[in-house]
Structure formats: structure tokens, C-alpha cells
Amino acid sequence: MSGKKENEKKCYEMVLKCRTSKGKFASSMHQVLISKKNFVDYGGERPDIIINADTEVIGIEHCLTDVLFDVGAKRGKAQSMIRRQSGNSERLLRKYQDRELLDADIKNGTAIKSILTMAEERSERQLKFSYADFISNFREVCREHNDNCQEYRKRISDIAAGRVSTLACLIEIPYLKESVYRVNDSKGTRRQAINGIPITEDMLLAVQNMRGFDFVILCMYCLDDPLNINGIVCYYFLPRAIKEGIKQQRIKPVWSFGLTRTFEVKFPEDEISINDNGDVTFMARVIRKGE
């Protein structure tokens, strides 16, 4: 399975793990997806995931809106810091299955430098976070995928061959552990700790405009929880009934948000280790700025 397909699979499996669904539609749709998990095919393209069940076919197009994205040189497109760092981490882990390479890189400082580079990039992206840039990218991702709905729908209709067919979009939004947000709404500006990204009116409007899809899932998960056990938050929306989805899921949308916490990460040499099975462990002490 390619890296892209592996990412799509991981995100969809997080949706199935999620236990936060509220409201009649979200709960019922979540149960539908769980009940049909044995029919899932991750090999599709446009849409990315196909649930080919006995009585119906559900097509799911996956997309990523990375909060800490940066802008690439080519065509000014947003590039995912999350995907890039994930790929770098996997390459490091594969490299350091060789104990001699690990020992050598610990001694010469290469191992620590590689990890610190990723930590520093993340801290820099936090400092540069702009809600205006985030929502601009979010809108563009939603619009681009909605524009392709006719192609997605034709494919699942062909597969369904007379069965019921449904088209959905799964929007993946990674967030940071213990993030404190500067939230702006009708009550003014305040600091607030939130699991997941604060839902804004702009985000809901972008989802409402995705009317080429039958339903949309927002899947937020904690970047710093490698098992993704406790940090998954999912919302389900019918674009044509967005207000009802807000009400059922008890969403209190805000106007905008900003990131307010930045970290330094220290990696003492003795906190990079490899066990007898060849598994590499990177231990880090995360401290607040100024500690």
C-alpha cells in the first residue's frame, strides 16, 4: 500500500475508533460505517475509499487540512508539514533499526540534530500560524473536492449497478496536544484549552457549500498521541442541513482562533535507545518557553 493510501486508511480507521459522535444523524451514520467495516476497499481513486456492501455502495473522498501547513514553491500550494515530518520519522526509524548506525549518529550528534530540526520546524509553524491562511486553505480544499463530485459520484454509481449509492467527504484535521487557543467570538477574546480545533463559522459555511456530497465528516486527531486512543474528535454533517447538525452535535461555533502556546523540545543523548528487538525509542522532554 502506498504512503498516500496508508494515510487514508489510518484516518478512516480513526473515524471508526471515535467515540464522540453526538446527535441522531452522527450516531446513526457512525454505526453504519462500523457495521460495514468488513466491506471497505482502500484501493480506490476518486473517491479514495469504497465501501462495497451487499445492498449499497458508499464512496468516501479523503482530504487533509493541515493546521501547521507551509506554502510550497510550486504554484504556491499548501504543503503538509504533518505528512513531511511523518515520512522523515519513518525513514529515521528504518535507518536506526541498525544498532551501529544509531550508536554512531548518537555519538556524532546527527540523531539529535535530525529530531530537533523537526521539533524546531513545528515550533516555527506554530509561531507563524495565521487563521486567515488556515481558513483560506480549508475553503480551497473543500471547494476543490466539491468541484470533482460528479466524477466521484459517477464512479460509485457504476460500481453500485442499481444498488443505493452514497458519496461522502472525509476531512482530516490533525491538532496539537494540550493546545491552548486564543478564541474570538461574540463574547470577546479569551484563552481556552480545547480537544480538537475550534469549529468556526467559516468552516461550517465551507462544509455547507459542499453540496455535491451527501455527507461530510470532520476527523480531528491528536498529533502527539501515536495510538490515537483518546484524542479523536469527529463531526458529521449533512451539507443541506448544516444548522441541524450544529444543533444536534451541540457545536458552539466561534469567529476565529489562534495558537498561543509554543514549546521547546530537548533530547538528551541517553534518551535515544534501541532494545533487543531492534525497536527504536526517542524520548523527549517538552518544556514551555522560558523554563
C-alpha positions as CSV (number, residue, x, y, z in Angstrom):
1,M,0.0,0.0,0.0
2,S,1.4,3.4,-1.0
3,G,2.1,6.1,1.6
4,K,-0.9,8.1,0.5
5,K,-3.2,5.1,0.8
6,E,-1.8,4.2,4.2
7,N,-2.6,7.7,5.4
8,E,-6.2,7.5,4.1
9,K,-6.6,4.1,5.8
10,K,-5.3,5.4,9.1
11,C,-7.6,8.4,9.0
12,Y,-10.7,6.2,8.2
13,E,-9.8,3.8,11.0
14,M,-9.6,6.7,13.4
15,V,-13.2,7.6,12.4
16,L,-14.3,4.1,13.3
17,K,-12.4,4.3,16.7
18,C,-14.0,7.6,17.6
19,R,-16.5,7.6,20.5
20,T,-17.5,11.3,20.5
21,S,-20.4,11.2,18.0
22,K,-23.4,13.2,19.2
23,G,-26.9,13.6,17.8
24,K,-29.2,11.3,15.8
25,F,-27.5,11.6,12.4
26,A,-23.9,11.5,13.6
27,S,-24.5,8.5,15.8
28,S,-26.5,6.6,13.2
29,M,-24.0,7.3,10.4
30,H,-21.1,6.2,12.7
31,Q,-22.9,2.9,13.4
32,V,-23.5,2.4,9.6
33,L,-19.7,2.8,9.0
34,I,-18.8,0.4,11.8
35,S,-21.3,-2.2,10.6
36,K,-19.8,-2.1,7.1
37,K,-16.1,-2.1,8.1
38,N,-15.6,-5.5,6.5
39,F,-16.6,-4.2,3.1
40,V,-14.0,-1.4,2.9
41,D,-11.6,-1.1,0.0
42,Y,-8.8,1.4,0.3
43,G,-7.5,0.8,-3.2
44,G,-9.9,3.3,-4.9
45,E,-9.1,6.6,-6.6
46,R,-11.6,9.4,-6.9
47,P,-13.1,8.6,-4.5
48,D,-10.3,7.2,-2.3
49,I,-12.3,4.7,-0.2
50,I,-15.1,2.4,-1.4
51,I,-17.5,0.6,0.9
52,N,-18.9,-2.1,-1.4
53,A,-21.7,-3.7,0.7
54,D,-24.5,-6.1,-0.3
55,T,-27.2,-3.5,-0.5
56,E,-25.3,-0.2,-1.0
57,V,-22.1,1.4,-2.1
58,I,-20.6,4.3,-0.1
59,G,-17.8,6.3,-1.7
60,I,-15.6,8.4,0.6
61,E,-13.2,11.0,-0.7
62,H,-10.4,11.9,1.8
63,C,-8.6,15.2,2.1
64,L,-6.2,16.8,4.6
65,T,-6.3,20.3,6.0
66,D,-3.0,20.7,8.0
67,V,-3.2,23.4,10.6
68,L,0.6,23.8,10.5
69,F,1.0,23.7,6.7
70,D,3.5,25.7,4.8
71,V,3.4,27.0,1.3
72,G,5.4,25.2,-1.3
73,A,7.4,26.8,-4.1
74,K,5.3,25.2,-6.8
75,R,2.2,27.2,-7.6
76,G,2.1,28.4,-4.0
77,K,0.2,25.3,-2.9
78,A,-0.2,24.4,0.8
79,Q,2.2,21.5,1.7
80,S,1.6,19.3,4.7
81,M,4.1,19.6,7.5
82,I,2.5,16.7,9.1
83,R,3.0,14.4,6.1
84,R,6.6,15.5,5.6
85,Q,7.5,15.0,9.2
86,S,5.8,11.7,9.4
87,G,7.8,10.5,6.4
88,N,11.0,11.8,7.9
89,S,10.3,10.0,11.2
90,E,9.6,6.7,9.4
91,R,12.9,7.0,7.5
92,L,14.7,7.6,10.7
93,L,13.1,4.6,12.4
94,R,14.0,2.4,9.5
95,K,17.6,3.6,9.5
96,Y,18.1,3.1,13.2
97,Q,17.0,-0.5,13.2
98,D,20.7,-0.8,12.5
99,R,22.2,-0.5,16.0
100,E,25.6,0.5,14.7
101,L,24.2,3.4,12.7
102,L,22.1,4.5,15.7
103,D,25.2,4.4,18.1
104,A,27.3,6.3,15.5
105,D,24.7,9.0,15.0
106,I,24.1,9.5,18.7
107,K,27.9,10.0,19.2
108,N,28.3,12.4,16.3
109,G,25.1,14.3,17.1
110,T,23.3,13.5,13.8
111,A,20.4,11.7,15.5
112,I,19.6,14.5,17.9
113,K,20.0,17.1,15.2
114,S,17.6,15.3,12.9
115,I,14.9,15.2,15.5
116,L,15.5,18.7,16.8
117,T,15.1,20.0,13.2
118,M,11.6,18.6,13.1
119,A,10.7,19.9,16.5
120,E,12.0,23.4,15.6
121,E,10.1,23.4,12.4
122,R,6.9,22.6,14.3
123,S,7.5,25.3,16.8
124,E,8.2,27.8,14.0
125,R,5.0,26.8,12.2
126,Q,3.1,27.4,15.5
127,L,4.6,30.9,15.8
128,K,3.6,31.7,12.2
129,F,0.1,30.3,12.4
130,S,-2.5,32.5,10.8
131,Y,-6.2,31.8,11.0
132,A,-6.7,33.7,7.7
133,D,-4.2,31.4,6.0
134,F,-5.8,28.3,7.6
135,I,-9.3,29.1,6.6
136,S,-8.3,30.1,3.1
137,N,-6.7,26.7,2.7
138,F,-9.6,25.0,4.3
139,R,-12.1,26.7,1.9
140,E,-9.9,25.8,-1.1
141,V,-9.6,22.1,-0.1
142,C,-13.4,21.9,0.4
143,R,-14.1,23.7,-2.9
144,E,-11.7,21.6,-5.0
145,H,-13.2,18.4,-3.8
146,N,-16.7,19.5,-4.2
147,D,-16.0,20.5,-7.8
148,N,-15.0,16.9,-8.5
149,C,-18.1,15.4,-7.1
150,Q,-19.6,14.5,-10.4
151,E,-16.7,12.3,-11.2
152,Y,-16.8,10.6,-7.8
153,R,-20.5,10.0,-8.0
154,K,-20.3,8.5,-11.5
155,R,-17.7,6.0,-10.3
156,I,-19.7,4.8,-7.3
157,S,-22.9,4.7,-9.3
158,D,-21.1,2.4,-11.8
159,I,-19.9,0.2,-9.0
160,A,-23.3,0.1,-7.3
161,A,-25.0,-1.1,-10.5
162,G,-28.5,-0.4,-9.3
163,R,-27.8,-0.5,-5.6
164,V,-28.1,2.5,-3.3
165,S,-25.0,4.8,-3.7
166,T,-23.9,7.5,-1.2
167,L,-21.0,9.9,-1.5
168,A,-19.1,11.4,1.4
169,C,-16.0,13.5,2.1
170,L,-13.7,12.8,5.0
171,I,-11.7,15.9,6.1
172,E,-8.6,15.1,8.2
173,I,-7.5,17.8,10.7
174,P,-4.5,17.0,12.9
175,Y,-4.2,19.1,16.1
176,L,-1.6,19.6,18.8
177,K,-1.7,18.0,22.3
178,E,-2.6,20.4,25.1
179,S,-3.0,23.2,22.7
180,V,-4.4,26.5,24.1
181,Y,-6.3,28.6,21.6
182,R,-7.0,32.3,21.5
183,V,-10.7,32.1,20.7
184,N,-12.6,35.0,19.2
185,D,-16.4,35.1,19.3
186,S,-19.3,37.3,20.4
187,K,-18.1,37.2,24.0
188,G,-14.7,38.7,23.0
189,T,-11.2,37.2,23.0
190,R,-10.2,34.5,25.5
191,R,-7.7,31.7,26.1
192,Q,-9.3,28.3,26.0
193,A,-7.9,24.7,26.1
194,I,-9.8,22.6,23.6
195,N,-9.6,19.0,22.4
196,G,-9.6,19.4,18.6
197,I,-9.6,22.5,16.5
198,P,-12.3,25.1,17.5
199,I,-15.1,25.0,14.9
200,T,-15.6,28.4,13.3
201,E,-18.5,29.8,11.3
202,D,-16.2,30.0,8.3
203,M,-15.5,26.2,8.5
204,L,-19.2,25.4,8.8
205,L,-20.0,27.6,5.8
206,A,-17.3,25.9,3.7
207,V,-18.9,22.5,4.7
208,Q,-22.4,23.8,3.9
209,N,-21.2,24.7,0.4
210,M,-20.0,21.0,-0.2
211,R,-23.5,20.1,-1.6
212,G,-22.1,17.7,-4.1
213,F,-21.6,15.3,-1.2
214,D,-24.3,13.5,0.7
215,F,-22.5,14.0,4.0
216,V,-19.2,15.3,5.3
217,I,-17.0,14.0,8.2
218,L,-14.5,16.2,10.1
219,C,-12.0,14.0,11.8
220,M,-9.7,15.7,14.2
221,Y,-7.0,13.8,16.0
222,C,-4.1,14.5,18.4
223,L,-0.7,14.5,16.7
224,D,1.1,13.6,19.9
225,D,-1.0,10.5,20.7
226,P,0.7,7.8,18.5
227,L,-2.0,5.3,19.3
228,N,-4.8,7.8,18.6
229,I,-6.8,6.4,21.5
230,N,-8.0,9.5,23.4
231,G,-7.6,12.4,21.0
232,I,-10.1,11.7,18.2
233,V,-13.0,14.1,17.6
234,C,-15.4,13.5,14.7
235,Y,-18.3,15.6,13.5
236,Y,-20.8,14.5,10.8
237,F,-22.7,17.0,8.6
238,L,-25.4,17.0,6.0
239,P,-24.4,20.0,3.9
240,R,-28.0,20.8,3.1
241,A,-29.0,20.7,6.8
242,I,-25.9,22.2,8.4
243,K,-27.9,24.1,11.1
244,E,-29.5,20.9,12.3
245,G,-26.0,19.2,12.5
246,I,-24.7,22.1,14.6
247,K,-27.7,21.8,17.0
248,Q,-27.6,18.0,17.3
249,Q,-23.9,17.9,17.9
250,R,-24.0,20.9,20.4
251,I,-21.4,22.9,18.4
252,K,-20.8,26.4,19.5
253,P,-19.0,28.0,16.6
254,V,-16.5,30.8,17.1
255,W,-15.4,33.5,14.8
256,S,-11.7,32.7,14.6
257,F,-8.9,31.2,16.7
258,G,-5.1,31.4,17.1
259,L,-2.4,29.2,18.7
260,T,-1.0,30.7,21.9
261,R,1.4,28.0,23.2
262,T,4.9,27.2,21.8
263,F,7.3,24.6,23.0
264,E,11.0,23.8,23.1
265,V,11.9,20.2,22.9
266,K,15.1,18.8,24.5
267,F,16.5,15.4,23.6
268,P,19.3,14.2,26.0
269,E,21.6,11.7,24.3
270,D,20.7,8.9,26.7
271,E,17.0,9.3,25.8
272,I,17.5,7.7,22.4
273,S,17.7,4.0,22.7
274,I,17.2,0.7,20.9
275,N,16.0,-2.5,22.6
276,D,17.0,-6.2,21.9
277,N,14.2,-6.5,19.3
278,G,15.7,-3.6,17.3
279,D,12.9,-1.1,18.2
280,V,14.0,2.5,18.4
281,T,12.6,4.8,21.1
282,F,13.0,8.6,21.1
283,M,12.3,10.2,24.5
284,A,11.7,13.9,24.7
285,R,11.2,16.4,27.5
286,V,8.7,19.1,26.3
287,I,9.1,22.4,28.2
288,R,7.4,25.7,27.9
289,K,9.4,28.6,26.6
290,G,11.3,30.3,29.4
291,E,11.5,27.3,31.7
